[in-house]
Amino acid sequence: MGEMSSFQLGVIGALFLSVASSVSIVICNKALMSNLGFPFATTLTSWHLMVTFCTLHAAQRFNLFENKPIDVKTVMLFGILNGVSIGLLNLSLGFNSIGFYQMTKLAIIPFTVLLETIFLKKQFSQNIKLSLFLLLVGVGIASITDLQLNLVGTILSLLAIATTCVGQILTNTIQKRLNVSSTQLLYQSAPFQAAILFVSGPLVDQLLTKQNVFAHKYSPIVLAFIVLSCIISVSVNFSTFLVIGKTSPVTYQVLGHLKTCLVLAFGYTLLHDPFTDRNIIGILIAIFGMGLYSYFCTQENKRKQADSLGSQMKEKDATPFLALEKEVHEVKNSNKDSLV
């Protein structure tokens, strides 16, 4: 029971850290890009990952965590896949309307459920599916304003959905099957993610913004916000791997939509973004769906724990009986031998 309580506290802590750091970095980046005119999102992400790796490397040198070697090919492919998915999401945003980009992000949950059902044989109850449906409807109402389709944008969105889903499923699978922590996996994969984005980032950003990141004029306040964004990103990247490892890719996506609702609310409160009745209704539906998802997940976990405890009790009860049966059988055999 003590281990279960500490695990639940760890999950709650990871969820809180993920929400707090993600909302903080969105507000910071929005100020950096919208107000200060620094539009180079993909290049900024590569800097985030480099700072994350350097921070974890320093922590490892101070023995704050143990470095566990992972197969280089596995880590390299995993890192490159995650780096590519980030680039594709940014390209999807650049080639599509904001409404279609939001649809792309919403499609990640059902696609993840589909992949886990087909390839990992994971079962999702009707209650879980219903709560996810309500969540997606709510977020869709709150955030989707326009839907403009084009061929290139649609292809990029499909590729972004596929790479993001596979990357997040692998984040969970690698941690559990190779018995590595979120910190160990992030430490090993961050250099490869940073490398692919450091090379492709300036090209992607120039394609989307028609500006060169290296020719940009960096004022002291822009540099200050870039440094702040990189510092917050360490917590964002760490909490991402932590949440997916402790829960599941679907739960992480549900958490992501909670962040969307919070960002909309903070945008209205702090930045005075326009806010309509539609936004309010959508957020309320989404929060209701999240509440149901949390409730049904908790109930299913309790049922699984009860079943596991019941099976363990049965094994304990069965063991003495089998041992007694074996003893009786041995005594009978010894009696037969003595009679002969």
C-alpha positions as CSV (number, residue, x, y, z in Angstrom):
1,M,0.0,0.0,0.0
2,G,2.9,2.4,0.8
3,E,4.5,1.8,-2.6
4,M,1.1,2.4,-4.3
5,S,0.6,5.7,-2.4
6,S,4.1,6.9,-3.3
7,F,3.5,5.9,-7.0
8,Q,0.2,7.9,-7.0
9,L,2.0,10.9,-5.5
10,G,4.7,10.6,-8.1
11,V,2.0,10.6,-10.9
12,I,0.3,13.7,-9.4
13,G,3.6,15.5,-9.1
14,A,4.5,14.7,-12.7
15,L,1.1,15.8,-14.0
16,F,1.3,19.1,-12.0
17,L,4.9,19.8,-13.2
18,S,3.9,19.1,-16.8
19,V,0.9,21.5,-16.7
20,A,2.8,24.3,-14.8
21,S,5.9,24.2,-17.0
22,S,4.0,23.8,-20.3
23,V,1.6,26.7,-19.6
24,S,4.6,28.8,-18.5
25,I,6.6,28.1,-21.7
26,V,3.6,28.8,-23.9
27,I,3.1,32.2,-22.3
28,C,6.8,32.9,-22.5
29,N,7.1,31.8,-26.2
30,K,3.9,33.7,-27.1
31,A,5.5,36.9,-25.7
32,L,8.7,36.1,-27.5
33,M,7.2,35.4,-30.9
34,S,4.1,37.6,-31.0
35,N,5.3,40.7,-29.0
36,L,9.1,40.6,-29.6
37,G,9.0,39.4,-33.2
38,F,11.1,36.2,-32.9
39,P,9.3,33.7,-35.1
40,F,11.9,30.8,-35.2
41,A,10.0,28.1,-33.4
42,T,11.9,25.0,-34.7
43,T,15.3,26.5,-34.1
44,L,14.2,27.6,-30.6
45,T,13.2,24.0,-29.9
46,S,16.6,22.7,-30.9
47,W,18.1,25.1,-28.4
48,H,15.7,23.8,-25.8
49,L,16.9,20.3,-26.3
50,M,20.6,21.2,-26.2
51,V,20.1,23.1,-22.9
52,T,18.1,20.1,-21.6
53,F,20.9,17.7,-22.5
54,C,23.6,20.0,-20.9
55,T,21.5,20.3,-17.7
56,L,21.1,16.5,-17.5
57,H,24.7,16.0,-18.3
58,A,25.7,18.3,-15.4
59,A,23.2,16.5,-13.1
60,Q,24.7,13.1,-14.1
61,R,28.2,14.3,-13.4
62,F,27.0,15.3,-9.9
63,N,25.6,11.8,-9.5
64,L,22.0,13.0,-9.3
65,F,20.9,10.1,-11.4
66,E,22.6,7.0,-12.8
67,N,23.3,6.8,-16.6
68,K,22.0,3.5,-17.9
69,P,23.4,2.6,-21.4
70,I,20.7,1.9,-24.0
71,D,21.3,0.4,-27.4
72,V,22.6,3.2,-29.6
73,K,20.6,2.3,-32.7
74,T,17.3,2.3,-30.6
75,V,18.1,5.7,-29.0
76,M,19.2,7.2,-32.3
77,L,16.1,6.2,-34.2
78,F,13.9,7.2,-31.3
79,G,15.6,10.7,-31.0
80,I,15.4,11.3,-34.7
81,L,11.8,10.3,-34.9
82,N,10.9,12.7,-32.1
83,G,12.9,15.5,-33.7
84,V,11.2,14.9,-37.1
85,S,7.7,14.9,-35.4
86,I,8.4,18.4,-33.9
87,G,9.5,19.7,-37.3
88,L,6.4,18.2,-39.0
89,L,4.1,19.8,-36.4
90,N,5.7,23.2,-37.0
91,L,5.4,22.7,-40.8
92,S,1.8,21.6,-40.4
93,L,1.0,24.8,-38.5
94,G,2.8,26.8,-41.2
95,F,1.0,25.2,-44.2
96,N,-2.5,25.0,-42.6
97,S,-5.0,27.3,-41.0
98,I,-4.9,27.4,-37.2
99,G,-8.2,25.5,-37.1
100,F,-6.9,22.7,-39.2
101,Y,-3.7,22.5,-37.1
102,Q,-5.9,22.2,-34.0
103,M,-7.8,19.3,-35.7
104,T,-4.4,17.7,-36.3
105,K,-3.6,17.9,-32.6
106,L,-7.0,16.5,-31.7
107,A,-6.5,13.6,-34.1
108,I,-3.5,12.4,-32.1
109,I,-5.6,10.8,-29.3
110,P,-7.9,8.6,-31.5
111,F,-4.9,7.6,-33.7
112,T,-2.9,6.7,-30.6
113,V,-5.8,4.6,-29.3
114,L,-6.0,2.8,-32.6
115,L,-2.3,2.1,-32.8
116,E,-2.2,0.8,-29.2
117,T,-5.2,-1.4,-29.8
118,I,-3.8,-2.9,-33.0
119,F,-0.1,-3.4,-32.2
120,L,0.0,-3.5,-28.4
121,K,-3.4,-5.3,-27.9
122,K,-4.4,-2.7,-25.3
123,Q,-8.1,-2.5,-24.4
124,F,-10.0,0.8,-23.9
125,S,-13.4,0.5,-22.3
126,Q,-16.5,2.2,-23.7
127,N,-16.5,4.6,-20.7
128,I,-12.9,5.8,-21.5
129,K,-13.8,6.2,-25.2
130,L,-16.9,8.2,-24.3
131,S,-14.9,10.6,-22.0
132,L,-12.2,11.0,-24.7
133,F,-14.9,11.9,-27.2
134,L,-16.4,14.5,-24.9
135,L,-12.9,16.0,-24.3
136,L,-12.2,16.2,-28.1
137,V,-15.6,17.8,-28.8
138,G,-15.0,20.4,-26.0
139,V,-11.5,21.3,-27.2
140,G,-12.7,21.4,-30.8
141,I,-15.5,23.9,-29.9
142,A,-13.1,26.0,-27.8
143,S,-10.2,26.2,-30.2
144,I,-11.2,25.5,-33.8
145,T,-12.4,28.6,-35.7
146,D,-11.7,27.8,-39.3
147,L,-10.9,24.8,-41.5
148,Q,-9.0,25.4,-44.7
149,L,-7.7,22.4,-46.5
150,N,-4.8,22.1,-48.9
151,L,-3.0,19.0,-50.2
152,V,0.6,19.8,-48.9
153,G,-0.8,20.8,-45.5
154,T,-2.9,17.7,-45.2
155,I,0.0,15.4,-46.0
156,L,2.2,17.2,-43.5
157,S,-0.5,16.9,-40.8
158,L,-0.9,13.1,-41.4
159,L,2.8,12.6,-41.2
160,A,2.9,14.8,-38.0
161,I,0.1,12.7,-36.4
162,A,1.8,9.4,-37.3
163,T,5.3,10.4,-36.0
164,T,4.0,12.0,-32.9
165,C,1.8,9.0,-31.9
166,V,4.6,6.5,-32.6
167,G,7.1,8.6,-30.7
168,Q,5.0,8.9,-27.7
169,I,4.1,5.2,-27.7
170,L,7.8,4.4,-27.9
171,T,8.5,6.8,-25.0
172,N,6.3,4.7,-22.8
173,T,7.3,1.3,-24.3
174,I,11.1,1.8,-24.1
175,Q,10.9,2.9,-20.4
176,K,8.9,-0.1,-19.4
177,R,10.6,-2.8,-21.5
178,L,14.2,-1.7,-21.1
179,N,13.5,-0.7,-17.4
180,V,15.0,2.8,-17.8
181,S,13.8,6.0,-16.1
182,S,12.4,9.0,-17.9
183,T,15.6,10.9,-17.0
184,Q,17.8,8.2,-18.4
185,L,15.9,8.0,-21.7
186,L,15.7,11.8,-22.1
187,Y,19.5,12.1,-21.4
188,Q,20.3,9.5,-24.0
189,S,17.9,10.7,-26.7
190,A,18.1,14.5,-26.3
191,P,21.4,14.9,-28.3
192,F,19.9,13.2,-31.4
193,Q,16.7,15.2,-31.2
194,A,18.7,18.4,-30.8
195,A,21.0,17.5,-33.7
196,I,18.2,16.8,-36.2
197,L,16.4,20.1,-35.2
198,F,19.6,22.1,-35.1
199,V,20.3,21.1,-38.7
200,S,16.7,21.3,-40.1
201,G,15.4,24.1,-37.8
202,P,16.8,27.1,-39.6
203,L,15.7,25.7,-43.0
204,V,12.2,25.0,-41.7
205,D,11.9,28.4,-40.1
206,Q,13.2,30.2,-43.2
207,L,10.6,28.2,-45.3
208,L,7.8,29.3,-43.0
209,T,8.8,32.8,-42.1
210,K,11.0,33.9,-45.1
211,Q,13.5,35.1,-42.5
212,N,17.0,34.0,-41.5
213,V,17.5,33.1,-37.8
214,F,21.2,34.0,-38.0
215,A,20.5,37.4,-39.5
216,H,17.9,38.3,-36.8
217,K,18.8,41.3,-34.5
218,Y,18.9,39.9,-31.0
219,S,18.1,42.7,-28.5
220,P,18.8,42.2,-24.8
221,I,15.1,41.5,-24.0
222,V,14.8,39.0,-26.8
223,L,17.9,37.2,-25.5
224,A,16.5,37.3,-21.9
225,F,13.2,35.6,-23.1
226,I,15.1,33.0,-25.1
227,V,17.2,32.1,-22.0
228,L,14.0,32.0,-19.9
229,S,12.3,29.8,-22.5
230,C,15.3,27.4,-22.5
231,I,15.3,27.2,-18.7
232,I,11.6,26.3,-18.6
233,S,12.0,23.8,-21.4
234,V,14.2,21.6,-19.2
235,S,11.2,21.1,-16.9
236,V,8.9,20.7,-19.9
237,N,11.0,18.0,-21.6
238,F,11.6,16.2,-18.3
239,S,8.0,16.2,-17.3
240,T,6.9,15.0,-20.8
241,F,9.0,11.8,-20.5
242,L,8.0,11.4,-16.8
243,V,4.2,11.6,-17.5
244,I,4.3,9.3,-20.5
245,G,6.4,6.8,-18.6
246,K,4.3,6.8,-15.5
247,T,0.9,6.9,-17.2
248,S,0.3,6.4,-21.0
249,P,0.6,8.4,-24.3
250,V,-3.2,8.9,-24.2
251,T,-3.2,10.4,-20.7
252,Y,-0.4,12.7,-21.8
253,Q,-2.5,13.9,-24.7
254,V,-5.5,14.4,-22.4
255,L,-3.2,16.5,-20.2
256,G,-2.1,18.4,-23.3
257,H,-5.7,19.5,-24.0
258,L,-6.0,20.6,-20.4
259,K,-3.0,22.8,-21.1
260,T,-4.8,24.2,-24.2
261,C,-7.8,25.2,-22.1
262,L,-5.6,26.8,-19.4
263,V,-3.6,28.7,-22.1
264,L,-6.9,30.0,-23.6
265,A,-8.0,31.1,-20.1
266,F,-4.6,32.7,-19.3
267,G,-4.5,34.4,-22.7
268,Y,-7.8,36.0,-21.9
269,T,-6.9,36.9,-18.3
270,L,-3.3,38.1,-18.8
271,L,-2.9,39.0,-22.4
272,H,-6.6,40.1,-23.0
273,D,-7.1,37.8,-26.0
274,P,-10.6,37.7,-27.4
275,F,-12.9,35.3,-25.5
276,T,-16.4,34.2,-26.6
277,D,-19.3,32.2,-25.2
278,R,-18.2,29.4,-27.6
279,N,-14.7,29.3,-25.9
280,I,-16.4,29.1,-22.5
281,I,-18.8,26.3,-23.5
282,G,-16.0,24.3,-25.2
283,I,-13.7,24.6,-22.2
284,L,-16.5,23.4,-19.8
285,I,-17.3,20.4,-22.0
286,A,-13.6,19.6,-22.3
287,I,-13.1,19.8,-18.5
288,F,-16.1,17.6,-18.0
289,G,-14.6,15.0,-20.4
290,M,-11.3,15.2,-18.6
291,G,-13.0,14.7,-15.2
292,L,-14.8,11.6,-16.6
293,Y,-11.6,10.2,-18.1
294,S,-9.8,10.7,-14.7
295,Y,-12.6,9.0,-12.8
296,F,-12.9,6.0,-15.2
297,C,-9.1,5.5,-15.3
298,T,-9.0,5.6,-11.5
299,Q,-11.9,3.0,-11.2
300,E,-10.3,0.7,-13.8
301,N,-6.9,0.9,-12.0
302,K,-8.6,0.0,-8.7
303,R,-10.3,-2.9,-10.3
304,K,-7.0,-4.1,-11.7
305,Q,-5.3,-3.8,-8.4
306,A,-8.2,-5.7,-6.7
307,D,-7.9,-8.5,-9.3
308,S,-4.1,-8.7,-8.9
309,L,-4.5,-8.8,-5.1
310,G,-7.1,-11.6,-5.4
311,S,-4.9,-13.7,-7.7
312,Q,-2.0,-13.3,-5.3
313,M,-4.2,-14.4,-2.4
314,K,-5.3,-17.5,-4.4
315,E,-1.7,-18.4,-5.1
316,K,-0.9,-18.1,-1.3
317,D,-3.9,-20.3,-0.4
318,A,-3.1,-22.9,-3.1
319,T,0.6,-23.3,-2.1
320,P,0.1,-25.1,1.3
321,F,-2.5,-27.4,-0.1
322,L,-0.2,-28.5,-2.9
323,A,2.6,-29.0,-0.5
324,L,0.4,-31.1,1.8
325,E,-0.7,-33.1,-1.1
326,K,2.9,-33.8,-2.2
327,E,3.8,-34.8,1.4
328,V,0.9,-37.3,1.6
329,H,1.9,-38.7,-1.8
330,E,5.5,-39.2,-0.6
331,V,4.3,-40.9,2.7
332,K,2.2,-43.3,0.7
333,N,5.1,-44.2,-1.6
334,S,7.4,-44.8,1.4
335,N,4.8,-47.1,3.0
336,K,4.5,-49.1,-0.2
337,D,8.3,-49.4,-0.3
338,S,8.5,-50.6,3.3
339,L,5.8,-53.2,2.7
340,V,7.8,-54.6,-0.2
